[in-house]
């Protein structure tokens, strides 16, 4: 545990000192929320919920996904390119601790992102949720960091360091749009609505929207099932990438 806490601490400090991560991953959802929920659609309603509350759920999903993809995936790919993982392998640090620390950092930055969005929603967008509903939505969005943290690990191992930024953005932005995070999925074309159910951000946002009573037509636990399956798939891909990378470093591939 001592090794784990130290690794997590220095991983956290490293991310704080990386302005590129803060600008790209953490501020974009906040700026989008201000633009849409505070300036453009503050007084509108959709699906029986105030639009500012609706977008708190969707942009919260957008935020935790970005924090994990950039904070874990891009960071891990860069460390591979710099040879930092070879140093880690030569040290007494257990590999599981290294990955667990990265998942923890993704979770922590997800908490910070969601907390900032809630502060904007309550302070500027007149979001009014019952205390229990606030805690439920906050907990759902933070828990959503887990599958996207697993996706970040997979991308960090499968993407080449020089192409990782492009790949992360090509996954992050289209996934967000097609999952209905930028506009209600009900307003997308019918074909895209049918495609959205196969995307992990869609299920996280529907869980958060369920707190507002928006997603009453779906069975609540199916979204948890879907996110659990996505997490298992992404962790499996990350393990394959780790073994491939390890074999390459040992001259076996």
C-alpha positions in Angstrom: 0.0 0.0 0.0 2.9 2.4 0.7 4.2 1.8 -2.8 0.7 2.3 -4.2 0.2 5.7 -2.4 3.6 7.0 -3.5 3.1 6.0 -7.1 -0.4 7.6 -7.0 1.0 10.8 -5.4 3.7 11.4 -8.0 1.4 10.4 -10.8 -1.0 13.1 -9.5 1.8 15.7 -9.3 3.0 14.9 -12.8 -0.5 15.4 -14.2 -0.9 18.7 -12.4 2.3 20.0 -14.0 1.1 19.1 -17.5 -0.8 22.2 -18.8 -1.7 20.4 -22.1 -3.7 17.8 -20.2 -5.6 20.5 -18.2 -6.4 22.6 -21.2 -7.5 19.7 -23.5 -9.2 17.3 -21.1 -10.5 19.3 -18.2 -11.5 22.7 -19.5 -13.3 21.7 -22.7 -16.4 20.2 -21.0 -16.6 23.2 -18.7 -16.5 25.6 -21.6 -19.1 23.6 -23.5 -21.3 23.5 -20.5 -21.1 27.3 -20.1 -21.8 27.9 -23.8 -24.8 25.6 -24.0 -26.3 25.3 -20.5 -25.6 28.8 -19.2 -25.7 31.0 -22.3 -27.8 29.3 -25.0 -30.4 26.9 -23.4 -30.5 27.8 -19.8 -34.3 28.3 -19.6 -35.3 25.5 -21.9 -36.6 22.0 -21.1 -36.3 18.6 -22.7 -37.7 15.3 -21.7 -39.4 16.8 -18.6 -36.1 18.2 -17.2 -34.5 21.6 -17.3 -31.9 21.7 -20.0 -29.1 22.9 -17.7 -29.8 19.8 -15.5 -30.0 17.6 -18.6 -26.6 18.9 -19.8 -25.1 18.4 -16.4 -25.6 14.7 -16.9 -24.4 14.6 -20.5 -21.4 16.9 -20.2 -20.5 15.2 -16.9 -20.1 12.0 -19.0 -18.2 13.9 -21.6 -15.9 15.3 -18.9 -15.0 12.0 -17.1 -14.4 10.3 -20.5 -11.9 13.0 -21.5 -10.1 13.0 -18.2 -9.5 9.3 -18.6 -8.6 9.1 -22.3 -6.2 12.0 -22.1 -5.0 11.5 -18.5 -4.4 7.8 -18.8 -4.4 6.8 -22.5 -2.3 9.7 -23.9 0.0 9.7 -20.9 0.7 6.0 -21.0 1.4 6.1 -24.7 3.9 9.0 -24.2 5.6 7.1 -21.4 6.0 4.1 -23.7 7.6 6.3 -26.3 10.0 7.8 -23.7 11.1 4.3 -22.5 9.7 5.0 -19.0 8.0 1.6 -18.9 11.4 -0.1 -19.3 12.6 1.8 -16.2 9.5 0.7 -14.4 10.1 -3.0 -15.3 13.6 -2.8 -14.0 12.4 -1.4 -10.7 10.7 -3.4 -7.8 7.4 -1.7 -8.6 4.7 -4.4 -9.3 3.0 -3.8 -12.7 -0.4 -4.0 -11.1 0.5 -1.0 -8.8 1.5 1.1 -11.8 -1.8 0.5 -13.6 -3.9 0.8 -10.5 -2.3 4.2 -9.8 -3.2 5.4 -13.3 -6.8 4.3 -12.8 -6.9 6.1 -9.5 -5.7 9.3 -11.1 -8.3 9.0 -13.7 -10.9 8.6 -11.0 -9.6 11.6 -9.1 -9.6 13.9 -12.1 -13.1 12.6 -12.9 -14.1 13.7 -9.4 -12.6 17.1 -10.0 -14.2 17.5 -13.4 -17.7 16.5 -12.1 -17.4 18.8 -9.1 -16.5 21.7 -11.3 -19.5 21.1 -13.5 -21.8 20.8 -10.5 -20.4 24.1 -9.2 -21.1 25.8 -12.6 -24.6 24.2 -12.8 -25.6 25.3 -9.3 -23.9 28.7 -9.4 -24.5 29.9 -13.0 -27.2 27.6 -14.6 -29.7 27.5 -11.7 -29.6 23.7 -11.4 -31.7 22.7 -8.5 -31.5 19.0 -7.5 -32.5 17.4 -4.3 -29.5 16.5 -2.1 -30.0 12.8 -2.6 -30.4 13.2 -6.4 -27.2 15.3 -6.5 -25.3 12.6 -4.7 -26.7 9.9 -7.0 -25.8 11.7 -10.2 -22.3 12.7 -8.8 -21.6 9.0 -7.8 -22.8 7.7 -11.2 -20.6 10.0 -13.1 -17.6 9.3 -11.0 -18.1 5.6 -11.3 -18.2 6.1 -15.0 -14.5 6.8 -14.8 -13.8 3.1 -14.4 -14.8 1.9 -17.9 -13.1 4.9 -19.6 -10.0 4.4 -17.5 -9.9 0.9 -18.8 -10.3 2.2 -22.3 -7.5 4.7 -21.6 -5.2 1.8 -20.6 -6.1 -0.1 -23.8 -5.4 2.9 -26.0 -2.1 3.7 -24.1 -0.8 0.2 -25.0 -2.3 -0.3 -28.5 -1.6 3.2 -30.0 1.8 4.3 -31.1 3.2 7.2 -29.1 3.4 9.6 -32.1 -0.2 8.8 -33.3 -1.8 8.6 -29.8 -3.1 12.2 -29.7 -4.8 11.8 -33.1 -6.3 8.4 -32.1 -7.6 9.7 -28.8 -9.3 12.6 -30.4 -10.7 10.5 -33.1 -12.3 8.3 -30.4 -13.2 11.0 -27.9 -15.1 13.5 -30.1 -17.1 11.1 -32.3 -18.0 8.9 -29.4 -19.3 12.0 -27.6 -21.4 13.2 -30.5 -22.9 9.8 -31.5 -23.7 9.0 -27.9 -25.9 12.1 -27.5 -23.6 14.0 -25.1 -23.6 17.2 -27.1 -27.3 17.2 -28.0 -30.1 14.9 -26.9 -29.8 11.5 -28.5 -33.5 11.7 -29.4 -32.7 14.6 -31.8 -30.2 12.5 -33.7 -31.2 10.6 -36.9 -32.9 7.3 -36.3 -29.9 5.3 -37.5 -27.6 7.1 -35.1 -30.1 6.5 -32.2 -29.9 2.8 -32.9 -26.1 2.9 -33.1 -25.8 4.9 -29.8 -26.8 1.8 -27.6 -23.5 0.2 -28.6 -21.4 3.0 -27.3 -20.2 3.3 -23.6 -20.8 7.0 -23.1 -24.4 6.6 -24.1 -25.0 4.2 -21.2 -23.3 6.4 -18.7 -25.3 9.4 -19.7 -28.5 7.5 -19.6 -27.7 6.4 -16.0 -27.1 10.0 -15.0 -30.2 11.2 -16.8 -32.2 8.5 -15.0 -31.7 10.6 -11.9 -33.8 13.3 -13.6 -36.5 10.9 -14.7 -35.6 11.2 -18.3 -34.7 7.6 -19.2 -37.8 5.9 -18.0 -38.2 3.7 -21.1 -35.2 1.6 -20.4 -34.4 -0.9 -17.7 -31.9 0.8 -15.4 -29.6 -2.2 -14.7 -29.0 -2.9 -18.4 -26.9 0.3 -18.6 -24.8 -1.0 -15.7 -24.5 -4.4 -17.4 -23.3 -2.7 -20.6 -20.7 -0.6 -18.8 -19.4 -3.7 -16.9 -19.1 -5.5 -20.2 -17.2 -2.6 -21.8 -14.9 -2.5 -18.8 -14.0 -6.2 -19.1 -13.4 -5.8 -22.9 -11.2 -2.8 -22.5 -9.2 -4.4 -19.7 -8.7 -7.5 -21.8 -7.4 -5.3 -24.7 -5.1 -3.5 -22.3 -3.7 -6.8 -21.1 -3.1 -8.0 -24.6 -1.3 -4.7 -25.4 0.8 -5.1 -22.2 1.8 -8.6 -23.1 2.6 -7.6 -26.7 4.7 -4.6 -25.5 6.5 -6.7 -22.9 7.3 -9.4 -25.5 8.7 -6.8 -27.8 10.9 -5.4 -25.1 12.2 -8.9 -24.4 12.9 -9.6 -28.0 10.2 -12.2 -28.3 8.0 -10.4 -30.8 
